[in-house]
Amino acid sequence: MNVRSQLALALLAGLALTANASVITVQVATTSPAAQANAAAYKLAVDAAIANPAAYKGSKSVAVYDNLSVKNYFGGISNYAFESTINFGVTAAQAGTWNFRTGVDFGYGGALFVDGVALGYNTHDMWWANNYGAANGSLQGAINLAAGNHIVKIYGLEGCCDGAMQAQFKAANAASYKTFAASDTLNAVPEPVSIATFGLGAGAIAFIRRRRKPA
């Protein structure tokens, strides 16, 4: 492969890095669950359990945030702290007010954050029963998002016997909610490494063309 071809491939690789699908992960740790006073307290309680090596049960990647239950990923455990993370991107055309909702099964309540901002919490025994209209069943909120990369965090505390959960978003100007999935075509803005790769590749190709230009 000649130098020009190699540079072209590097350029294409840099461009490919700009297209990021959603990345969904779930972490669980055993704990002594108790209802918390507010969203920040739920975050602290769950983070503390996750950071405890003796309690930590691991991290799992999720393809679709639907029918998600701890027993399906970590086996039949009880008295645990739950944390899910959704990394996703927003294009300039998608910027604006986004709505989020998650149907949960948290016996001791939980909290919803986007980019570190608490959108909602509930201290009750929560079970959505596959219905976002169920009392004390879901965590919901809206936030204005600019183009770029963003993070949804869902925290919960459970005593036992979890049911299937779901997380959805409604993008700015969208007509309806959509369930988060790793196959989402929500593209983030180019990361700095992608921009650098593009610039170097384009510059190098232009340099080669100048060198090969007839005198």
Buried (B, 14 or more C-beta within 10 A) or exposed (E): EEEEEEBBEBBEEBBEBBEBBBBBEBBBBBBEBEBBEEBEBBBEBBBEBBEEEEBBBEBBEBEBBBEBBBBEBBEEBBBBBBBBBBBBBBBEEBBEEBBBBBBBBBBBBBBBBBBEEBBBBBBBBBBBEEEBEEEBBBBBBBBEBEBEBBEBBBBBBBBEEBBBBBBBBBBBEEEEBEEBBBEBEBBBBBBEEBBEBBEBBEEBBEEBEEEEEEE
